[in-house]
Amino acid sequence: MPDPSDSHQFVAWLRAVAPYIHAFRGKTIVIGFGGEVVTTKRLNALVHDLSLLHAMGMRLVLVFGSRPQVNEQMTLRGAQSRYHRGMRITDALALECAKEAAGENRLDIEAAFSQGLPNTPMAHSTVRVISGNFVTARPVGIVEGVDFEQTGLVRKVDVQAIRLVLSSDAVVLLPPLGFSPTGEAFNLAMEDVATATAIALDADKLIFITEGGGVTDQDGRLLSEITESQARAMLAAGTLPEEAGDTLRFALRACDGGVARAHIVPMGIDGSVLLELFLHDGVGTMVVEETLEALREASPDDVGGIIALIRPLEEDGTLVKRDRGLIEREVENFTVIEHDGVIFGCAALYAFPDDAMGELACLAVNPQVQGQGDGERILQRIEQRARAAGLKRLFVLTTRTGHWFLKRGFTVGTVDDLPRTKKNLYNWQRKSQVLLKPLN
């Protein structure tokens, strides 16, 4: 029998991630990872996680690299790998090694998705993986006097064919190879293939799994979210390590091309893709057009998110129960904090203009992010709305959170201090504490 406390924690966690599952269902996600995932024995764990995302209804396009495998093949044949500006110079021998390495990695990935052993995350799974000549390439050519030979760049992605595969509930697998209309093969960078594919598909997310992980500031602190303008400034400063800078450049290119979110997550953290998608701050760096967190007035589209947020507080008696119809009718009274499409906090303002007072009601913050100041930000926004409406005082009725409000300028009042219409509706069975705050 599991420990009951652990069971409660599991249920709470599952409920907390449910909004993300709903938000990401049917979304197209392109995931790029290097051949190091295979050489470091992390492939099976990654495939387990990706199969779970597929089972949740996400449409996955996987792009793999094979640099370490190509290097190994080159060494076995007594040849030296050549690079210029971090890009491989692909002669005839290197191209043969690239083909062999890509074929080997593709088979390993397909085999991993074919698992179905009992008592593993792949039990009962049936994931079809389809690969093919979806990418048309062109040669890099001669750059700075260096002939890159059979190294190429993505020219075109067969969007229609990929979408057809995705609509058949299969996972698309793209190798780091492309082909020209004349039948030539070109060695491509995994990042180039992943970025071009994400842009062509107008993907909802592009995720890079790298050895270095997310971008850090000068003090080594992980930056969980940066805007496109911040990314440009960091790249222009030239202070990032080479790998981090290269990956961030591709992530920025994807966002410039219309991809909604680009993530850089660490290979070394088990389950990093799941943690990045289902935790508020994730474990990597997310590049966005502008900051994702919005403090704003609610719209009818937010009703479901508000209900999901306040339901646990209604069930334990912290908040008075409100039916969906009431919230739908009064949604314009609510202020919400939204992050990446998920409501993490809310509160409502009900005005009593005859008494120049307003009621702050239904203040709730997701337990995942409590202690980060969201409740105070919502309170300040409600106060701004009340002042704009010409109200002079706020009041709140609470049974359990009085101390929090007292620390933020509220004082203890009585039922007689309430507006007349609210006084007539006061629930004497709940015996809520009346707290008041002047709006200076």
BELRA-V956051 format. One record per pair of residues at least 24 apart in sequence whose ideal C-beta (glycine too) atoms are under 10 Angstrom apart, sorted by the first residue. I is the first residue (numbers start at 0). J is the second residue. D is the distance in whole Angstrom. If there is no record, write none. Layout:
BEGIN
I;J;D
I;J;D
END
This chain:
BEGIN
11;311;8
11;366;7
11;367;9
12;277;9
12;367;9
14;307;8
14;310;9
14;311;7
14;366;10
15;277;8
15;278;9
15;279;9
15;307;10
15;311;10
15;341;10
15;365;7
15;366;7
15;367;5
15;368;10
16;273;9
16;276;9
16;277;4
16;278;8
16;341;10
16;367;9
17;277;10
17;307;7
17;341;10
18;277;10
18;303;9
18;304;7
18;307;6
18;308;9
18;339;10
18;340;8
18;341;5
18;342;7
18;343;9
18;365;9
19;55;9
19;276;6
19;277;5
19;278;9
19;279;10
19;339;8
19;340;9
19;341;6
20;52;10
20;55;5
20;56;8
20;57;9
20;276;9
20;277;8
21;55;9
21;56;9
21;303;9
21;304;10
21;307;9
21;340;9
21;341;9
22;203;10
22;276;10
22;304;10
22;339;8
22;340;5
22;341;6
23;52;8
23;55;7
23;56;8
23;57;5
23;58;10
23;203;8
23;204;8
23;276;7
23;277;9
23;339;10
23;340;9
24;55;6
24;56;4
24;57;7
24;58;10
25;55;10
25;56;6
25;57;8
25;58;7
25;203;9
26;52;10
26;55;10
26;56;8
26;57;6
26;58;7
26;59;10
26;202;8
26;203;4
26;204;7
26;259;9
26;260;10
27;57;8
27;58;5
27;59;8
27;60;7
27;161;9
27;162;9
27;165;7
27;171;10
27;196;10
27;197;8
27;200;6
27;201;8
27;202;5
27;203;6
27;204;8
27;205;10
27;258;10
28;52;7
28;53;10
28;57;6
28;58;7
28;59;6
28;60;7
28;61;9
28;197;9
28;200;10
28;202;6
28;203;6
28;204;5
28;205;8
28;206;7
28;260;9
28;262;9
28;272;9
28;276;9
29;58;10
29;59;8
29;60;5
29;61;8
29;62;7
29;161;10
29;171;9
29;173;9
29;192;9
29;193;6
29;194;8
29;195;10
29;196;5
29;197;4
29;198;9
29;199;10
29;200;7
29;202;5
29;203;9
29;204;7
29;205;5
29;206;7
29;207;9
29;253;8
29;258;8
29;261;9
30;57;10
30;59;7
30;60;7
30;61;5
30;62;7
30;63;9
30;170;10
30;193;8
30;197;10
30;202;10
30;204;8
30;205;8
30;206;5
30;207;8
30;208;7
30;262;9
30;264;9
30;272;7
31;60;9
31;61;8
31;62;4
31;63;8
31;64;7
31;173;9
31;175;9
31;188;10
31;189;5
31;190;6
31;191;10
31;192;7
31;193;3
31;194;8
31;196;9
31;197;9
31;205;7
31;206;7
31;207;5
31;208;7
31;209;9
31;246;9
31;249;8
32;61;8
32;62;8
32;63;6
32;64;7
32;108;10
32;189;7
32;193;9
32;206;9
32;207;8
32;208;4
32;209;8
32;264;10
32;266;7
32;272;9
33;62;10
33;63;8
33;64;4
33;65;8
33;66;6
33;67;8
33;68;10
33;104;10
33;175;9
33;189;6
33;190;9
33;207;9
33;208;8
33;209;7
33;210;7
33;266;8
34;63;7
34;64;5
34;65;4
34;66;6
34;67;5
34;68;5
34;69;8
34;70;9
34;71;9
34;100;7
34;101;9
34;103;9
34;104;6
34;107;10
34;175;9
34;189;8
35;64;8
35;65;10
35;66;8
35;67;6
35;68;10
35;208;9
35;209;9
35;210;6
35;266;7
36;63;8
36;64;9
36;67;10
36;104;9
36;107;10
36;108;9
36;208;7
36;210;10
36;266;6
37;63;8
37;64;9
37;65;8
37;67;8
37;68;7
37;100;10
37;103;8
37;104;6
37;107;6
37;108;8
37;111;9
38;65;10
38;66;10
38;67;5
38;68;7
38;71;8
38;104;10
39;67;9
39;210;9
39;266;7
39;267;8
41;208;9
41;266;6
41;267;8
41;269;8
41;271;10
42;104;9
42;107;6
42;108;7
42;110;9
42;111;5
42;112;10
43;107;10
43;110;10
43;111;6
43;114;8
43;119;9
43;120;9
43;121;9
44;111;10
44;120;9
44;269;6
44;270;7
44;271;10
44;272;10
45;108;9
45;111;8
45;208;7
45;266;9
45;269;9
45;270;9
45;271;9
45;272;7
46;107;10
46;108;7
46;109;10
46;110;9
46;111;4
46;112;6
46;113;10
46;114;8
46;120;9
46;121;8
46;124;10
46;126;9
46;128;10
46;170;10
47;111;9
47;112;10
47;114;8
47;119;7
47;120;4
47;121;6
47;124;9
47;270;9
47;273;10
48;120;8
48;269;9
48;270;6
48;271;9
48;272;5
48;273;5
48;274;10
48;276;9
49;108;10
49;111;9
49;112;8
49;126;8
49;170;7
49;272;7
49;273;10
50;111;9
50;112;7
50;114;9
50;120;7
50;121;6
50;124;5
50;125;10
50;126;5
50;170;9
51;120;7
51;121;10
51;124;9
51;270;10
51;272;9
51;273;7
52;170;10
52;272;7
52;273;8
52;276;8
52;277;10
53;112;9
53;124;8
53;125;10
53;126;6
53;127;10
53;128;10
53;168;8
53;169;9
53;170;6
54;120;10
54;123;9
54;124;7
54;125;10
54;126;8
55;276;10
56;168;9
57;165;10
57;170;10
57;203;9
57;204;9
57;276;9
58;161;10
58;162;9
58;164;9
58;165;4
58;166;8
58;168;9
58;169;9
58;170;9
58;171;9
58;200;9
58;202;9
58;203;9
59;126;9
59;128;10
59;165;8
59;169;9
59;170;5
59;171;7
59;172;9
59;206;10
60;133;9
60;156;10
60;161;7
60;162;10
60;164;9
60;165;7
60;170;8
60;171;4
60;172;8
60;173;7
60;192;10
60;193;8
60;196;6
60;197;8
60;200;7
60;202;7
60;205;9
61;108;7
61;112;9
61;128;8
61;130;9
61;170;6
61;171;7
61;172;5
61;173;7
61;174;10
61;193;9
61;196;10
62;134;9
62;171;9
62;172;8
62;173;5
62;174;8
62;175;7
62;187;9
62;188;10
62;189;6
62;190;8
62;191;9
62;192;5
62;193;4
62;194;9
62;195;9
62;196;6
62;197;9
62;205;10
62;207;9
63;101;8
63;104;6
63;105;7
63;107;9
63;108;6
63;130;10
63;172;7
63;173;8
63;174;7
63;175;7
63;189;6
63;192;9
63;193;9
64;100;9
64;101;9
64;104;8
64;174;9
64;175;5
64;187;9
64;188;8
64;189;3
64;190;8
64;192;9
64;193;9
65;96;9
65;97;7
65;98;10
65;99;9
65;100;4
65;101;5
65;102;9
65;103;8
65;104;5
65;105;9
65;174;8
65;175;6
65;176;9
65;186;9
65;189;8
66;97;9
66;100;8
66;175;8
66;186;10
66;188;9
66;189;8
67;100;8
67;104;10
68;96;8
68;97;9
68;99;8
68;100;4
68;101;8
68;102;10
68;103;6
68;104;6
68;107;10
69;93;7
69;94;10
69;95;10
69;96;5
69;97;5
69;98;9
69;99;8
69;100;5
69;101;8
69;175;9
69;186;8
70;96;8
70;100;9
71;96;8
71;99;10
71;100;8
71;103;10
72;96;4
72;97;8
72;98;10
72;99;6
72;100;6
72;103;9
73;97;9
73;100;9
81;145;9
81;147;10
81;148;10
82;145;10
82;150;10
83;139;10
83;142;7
83;143;7
83;144;9
83;145;5
83;146;10
83;147;7
83;150;9
84;142;8
84;143;8
84;145;8
84;147;10
84;245;10
85;188;9
85;241;7
85;242;9
85;244;10
85;245;7
86;139;7
86;142;9
86;145;9
86;147;7
86;150;6
86;152;10
86;186;10
86;188;7
86;191;10
86;245;10
87;147;8
87;148;10
87;149;10
87;150;6
87;186;6
87;187;10
87;188;8
88;139;9
88;145;7
88;146;7
88;147;5
88;148;6
88;149;9
88;150;6
88;186;9
89;138;10
89;139;9
89;147;7
89;148;5
89;149;4
89;150;4
89;151;8
89;184;10
89;185;8
89;186;4
89;187;10
90;146;9
90;147;10
90;148;5
90;149;7
90;150;9
91;148;8
91;149;7
93;148;8
93;149;7
93;150;9
93;186;7
94;148;8
94;149;4
94;150;9
94;176;9
94;183;9
94;184;7
94;185;8
94;186;6
95;149;10
95;184;10
96;186;9
97;149;8
97;150;9
97;174;9
97;175;7
97;176;7
97;184;8
97;185;9
97;186;4
97;187;9
98;174;9
98;176;7
98;184;7
98;186;9
100;174;9
100;175;9
100;176;10
100;186;10
101;130;10
101;174;4
101;175;6
101;176;5
101;184;10
101;186;9
101;187;10
102;174;8
102;176;9
104;172;10
104;174;7
104;175;9
105;130;6
105;172;7
105;173;10
105;174;6
105;176;10
108;170;10
108;172;6
108;174;10
109;170;10
109;172;7
112;170;7
112;172;9
125;168;9
126;168;9
126;169;8
126;170;6
127;164;9
127;167;8
127;168;7
127;169;4
127;170;7
128;164;10
128;169;7
128;170;5
128;171;8
128;172;5
129;160;10
129;161;9
129;163;10
129;164;5
129;165;9
129;167;8
129;169;5
129;170;7
129;171;6
129;172;7
130;164;9
130;170;10
130;171;7
130;172;4
130;173;7
130;174;7
131;157;8
131;160;7
131;161;9
131;164;8
131;171;9
131;172;9
131;173;9
131;174;10
132;157;8
132;160;9
132;173;10
132;174;10
132;176;9
132;177;8
132;178;5
132;184;10
133;157;5
133;158;9
133;159;10
133;160;6
133;161;6
133;164;9
133;171;7
133;172;10
133;173;6
133;174;10
133;177;9
133;178;10
133;192;9
133;196;8
133;199;10
134;161;10
134;173;6
134;174;9
134;175;9
134;176;8
134;177;4
134;178;7
134;185;9
134;187;7
134;191;9
134;192;6
134;195;8
134;196;8
134;199;10
135;177;6
135;178;6
135;179;7
135;180;7
135;185;10
136;176;8
136;177;3
136;178;6
136;179;6
136;183;8
136;184;8
136;185;4
136;186;9
136;187;6
136;191;9
136;192;9
136;195;10
137;177;8
137;179;7
137;180;10
137;183;10
137;185;7
138;179;8
138;183;8
138;185;6
139;185;8
139;186;10
139;187;10
139;188;10
147;185;10
147;186;9
148;185;9
148;186;9
149;183;7
149;184;7
149;185;6
149;186;6
150;185;7
150;186;5
150;187;8
150;188;8
151;175;10
151;176;9
151;177;5
151;178;9
151;179;8
151;183;9
151;184;8
151;185;3
151;186;7
151;187;5
151;188;9
151;191;9
152;177;8
152;185;8
152;187;7
152;188;8
152;191;6
152;192;10
152;195;8
153;177;6
153;185;9
153;187;6
153;188;9
153;191;5
153;192;6
153;193;10
153;194;8
153;195;4
153;196;8
153;198;10
153;199;9
154;178;10
154;179;8
154;180;9
154;185;9
154;195;9
155;180;10
155;195;8
155;199;8
156;192;8
156;195;6
156;196;5
156;197;9
156;198;8
156;199;4
156;200;7
157;196;10
157;199;9
158;196;9
158;199;5
158;200;6
158;201;9
161;196;7
161;199;8
161;200;6
162;200;7
165;200;9
171;196;9
171;200;9
188;245;9
188;249;9
189;249;9
190;245;7
190;246;7
190;248;9
190;249;4
190;250;9
190;252;9
190;253;10
191;249;7
191;252;9
193;249;7
193;250;10
193;253;8
193;261;10
194;248;9
194;249;5
194;250;8
194;251;10
194;252;5
194;253;5
194;254;10
194;255;10
194;256;8
194;258;8
194;261;8
195;249;10
195;252;9
195;253;9
195;256;8
196;253;10
196;258;10
197;249;10
197;250;10
197;252;9
197;253;5
197;254;10
197;256;8
197;257;9
197;258;5
197;259;10
197;261;8
198;252;8
198;253;6
198;254;9
198;255;9
198;256;4
198;257;6
198;258;6
199;256;9
199;257;10
200;257;10
200;258;9
201;256;9
201;257;6
201;258;7
201;259;9
202;253;8
202;256;10
202;257;9
202;258;5
202;259;8
202;260;9
202;261;9
203;258;8
203;259;5
203;260;7
204;253;9
204;258;7
204;259;7
204;260;5
204;261;7
204;262;7
204;275;9
204;276;8
204;285;9
204;339;10
205;249;8
205;250;7
205;252;10
205;253;5
205;254;8
205;256;10
205;258;5
205;259;9
205;260;7
205;261;5
205;262;7
205;263;10
205;286;9
206;250;9
206;260;9
206;261;8
206;262;5
206;263;8
206;264;6
206;271;9
206;272;6
206;275;7
206;276;8
206;283;8
206;285;9
207;246;5
207;247;9
207;249;7
207;250;7
207;253;9
207;261;8
207;262;7
207;263;5
207;264;7
207;266;10
207;283;9
207;284;10
208;246;10
208;262;9
208;263;8
208;264;6
208;265;8
208;266;5
208;267;10
208;268;10
208;271;7
208;272;7
208;275;9
208;283;9
209;242;7
209;243;8
209;245;9
209;246;5
209;263;6
209;264;7
209;265;7
209;266;6
209;267;10
209;271;10
209;283;9
210;242;7
210;246;10
210;265;8
210;266;5
210;267;7
211;239;10
211;240;7
211;241;9
211;242;5
211;243;5
211;245;10
211;246;8
211;263;8
211;265;7
211;266;9
211;267;9
212;242;10
212;243;8
212;246;10
212;263;7
212;264;6
212;265;3
212;266;7
212;267;7
212;268;7
212;271;8
212;282;8
212;283;6
212;284;8
213;243;8
213;246;9
213;247;9
213;262;8
213;263;5
213;264;7
213;265;7
213;271;10
213;275;9
213;281;8
213;282;7
213;283;4
213;284;3
213;285;8
214;239;7
214;240;10
214;243;6
214;244;9
214;246;8
214;247;6
214;250;9
214;263;7
214;283;9
214;284;4
214;285;10
214;286;9
215;239;9
215;240;9
215;243;8
215;284;8
221;265;9
221;280;9
221;281;9
221;282;8
221;283;8
221;284;7
222;263;10
222;283;9
222;284;5
222;285;9
222;286;10
223;275;9
223;278;9
223;279;9
223;280;5
223;281;6
223;282;8
223;283;8
223;284;6
223;285;7
224;260;10
224;262;10
224;280;8
224;281;8
224;283;10
224;284;7
224;285;5
224;286;8
224;287;6
224;290;7
224;291;6
224;292;8
224;338;9
224;339;9
225;250;9
225;251;9
225;263;10
225;284;6
225;285;8
225;286;6
225;287;8
225;290;9
226;254;9
226;286;8
226;287;6
226;288;7
226;289;6
226;290;6
226;291;9
227;251;6
227;254;5
227;255;7
227;261;9
227;286;7
227;287;7
227;288;6
227;289;8
228;288;9
228;289;8
229;286;9
229;287;10
229;290;10
230;254;8
230;255;10
230;261;9
230;284;9
230;286;5
230;287;9
231;255;9
243;284;9
246;284;9
247;284;8
247;286;7
249;286;10
250;284;8
250;285;9
250;286;5
251;286;6
252;286;10
253;286;8
254;285;10
254;286;5
254;287;7
254;288;6
255;286;10
255;288;9
257;288;10
258;286;9
258;288;10
259;287;8
259;288;8
259;291;10
259;339;9
259;340;10
260;285;6
260;286;7
260;287;6
260;288;9
260;291;8
260;339;7
261;285;7
261;286;4
261;287;8
262;286;8
262;287;10
276;339;10
277;367;10
278;367;8
279;338;7
279;339;9
279;341;8
279;343;7
279;365;8
279;367;5
279;368;5
279;371;9
280;338;9
280;367;9
280;368;8
280;371;9
281;339;10
285;339;8
287;339;8
290;338;9
291;337;8
291;338;6
291;339;5
291;340;8
291;341;10
292;336;7
292;337;7
292;338;5
292;339;8
292;343;8
292;368;10
292;373;9
292;376;10
293;335;8
293;336;7
293;337;5
293;338;8
293;339;10
293;340;10
294;334;7
294;335;8
294;336;5
294;337;8
294;344;8
294;373;9
294;376;6
294;377;7
294;379;9
294;380;6
295;333;10
295;334;7
295;335;6
295;336;8
295;337;7
295;380;9
296;330;9
296;331;7
296;332;9
296;333;7
296;334;6
296;335;8
296;348;10
296;380;9
296;384;8
297;326;9
297;329;10
297;330;5
297;331;7
297;332;8
297;333;4
297;334;7
297;335;5
297;337;9
297;342;8
297;345;7
297;346;10
297;347;9
298;330;7
298;331;8
298;333;9
298;335;9
299;326;10
299;327;7
299;330;6
299;331;9
300;330;9
301;326;9
301;330;7
301;333;7
301;335;6
301;337;8
301;342;6
301;345;8
302;326;6
302;327;5
302;328;10
302;329;10
302;330;6
302;333;9
302;342;10
303;342;9
304;335;7
304;337;8
304;340;9
304;341;7
304;342;3
304;343;9
304;345;8
305;330;7
305;333;6
305;335;7
305;342;6
305;344;10
305;345;5
305;346;10
305;347;9
305;361;8
305;363;8
306;342;9
306;345;10
307;341;9
307;342;7
307;365;9
308;335;9
308;336;10
308;341;9
308;342;6
308;343;8
308;344;7
308;345;6
308;361;9
308;363;5
308;364;8
308;365;6
308;366;10
309;342;10
309;345;7
309;347;10
309;361;6
309;362;9
309;363;5
310;363;9
311;363;9
311;365;10
311;366;8
312;361;9
312;362;9
312;363;5
312;364;10
312;366;10
312;399;9
312;400;10
313;361;9
313;363;9
315;399;9
316;398;7
316;399;8
316;429;9
317;362;10
317;363;8
317;397;8
317;398;7
317;399;5
317;400;7
318;360;8
318;361;6
318;362;9
318;363;7
318;397;9
318;398;9
318;399;9
318;400;10
319;360;8
319;361;8
319;396;8
319;398;9
319;426;8
319;429;7
319;431;9
321;347;9
321;360;9
321;361;7
326;361;9
329;360;10
329;361;9
332;357;10
332;358;9
332;360;8
332;361;9
332;381;10
332;384;9
333;360;9
333;361;7
333;377;10
333;381;10
334;359;10
334;362;10
334;376;9
334;377;6
334;378;9
334;379;10
334;380;5
334;381;6
334;383;9
334;384;7
335;377;8
335;380;10
336;364;8
336;365;9
336;368;9
336;373;5
336;374;9
336;376;7
336;377;6
336;380;9
338;365;9
338;368;8
338;373;9
341;365;8
341;367;10
343;367;8
343;368;5
343;369;10
343;371;9
343;373;6
343;377;10
344;368;8
344;369;9
344;371;10
344;373;4
344;374;7
344;376;8
344;377;5
345;373;10
345;377;7
346;374;8
346;377;5
346;378;7
346;380;8
346;381;5
346;384;10
346;395;10
347;381;8
348;380;9
348;381;5
348;382;9
348;383;10
348;384;5
348;385;6
348;388;8
348;390;9
348;393;8
349;394;10
349;418;10
349;421;8
350;384;9
350;385;7
350;388;5
350;389;9
350;390;6
350;418;10
351;390;8
351;392;10
351;394;9
351;417;9
351;418;4
351;419;9
351;420;7
351;421;7
352;388;7
352;389;7
352;390;7
352;418;9
353;418;7
353;419;8
353;420;8
354;390;9
354;391;9
354;392;8
354;394;10
354;416;10
354;417;8
354;418;4
354;419;7
354;420;9
354;421;9
354;422;10
355;385;10
355;388;9
355;389;7
355;390;6
355;391;4
355;392;7
355;418;9
355;438;9
356;385;9
356;390;6
356;391;7
356;392;5
356;393;7
356;394;6
356;416;9
356;417;8
356;418;5
356;421;8
356;435;9
356;438;9
357;381;8
357;382;9
357;384;8
357;385;4
357;386;9
357;388;7
357;389;10
357;390;4
357;391;9
357;392;7
357;393;5
357;394;8
357;395;10
357;418;9
357;436;10
357;438;8
358;385;10
358;390;10
358;393;7
358;394;6
358;395;7
358;396;8
358;417;9
358;418;8
358;421;7
359;385;8
359;393;5
359;394;7
359;395;5
359;396;9
359;397;9
359;404;8
359;409;9
359;434;9
359;436;8
360;394;10
360;395;7
360;396;8
360;397;10
362;395;8
362;397;9
362;400;8
362;403;9
362;404;9
374;400;9
374;403;7
374;404;10
374;407;9
375;403;9
375;406;10
375;407;7
378;403;9
378;404;8
378;407;6
378;408;9
378;409;10
378;436;9
379;407;9
382;407;10
382;408;9
382;436;8
382;438;6
382;439;10
383;438;9
385;436;10
385;438;6
386;438;5
386;439;9
388;438;10
389;438;10
390;438;6
391;437;7
391;438;6
391;439;9
392;416;9
392;418;10
392;435;6
392;436;7
392;437;5
392;438;6
393;434;9
393;435;7
393;436;5
393;437;8
393;438;6
394;418;8
394;421;8
394;433;6
394;434;7
394;435;5
394;436;8
395;431;9
395;432;9
395;433;8
395;434;5
395;435;8
395;436;8
396;421;9
396;425;8
396;426;8
396;429;8
396;430;10
396;431;4
396;432;7
396;433;6
396;434;8
397;429;10
397;431;6
397;432;6
397;433;9
397;434;7
398;426;10
398;429;6
398;430;7
398;431;5
398;432;7
399;431;10
399;432;9
400;432;9
400;434;9
401;431;9
401;432;5
401;433;10
401;434;6
403;434;10
404;432;9
404;434;5
404;435;10
404;436;8
405;432;10
405;434;7
405;436;10
407;434;10
407;436;8
408;434;10
408;435;10
408;436;5
408;437;8
408;438;10
408;439;10
409;433;10
409;434;4
409;435;6
409;436;5
409;437;10
410;434;7
410;435;6
410;436;7
410;437;9
411;435;8
412;436;10
END
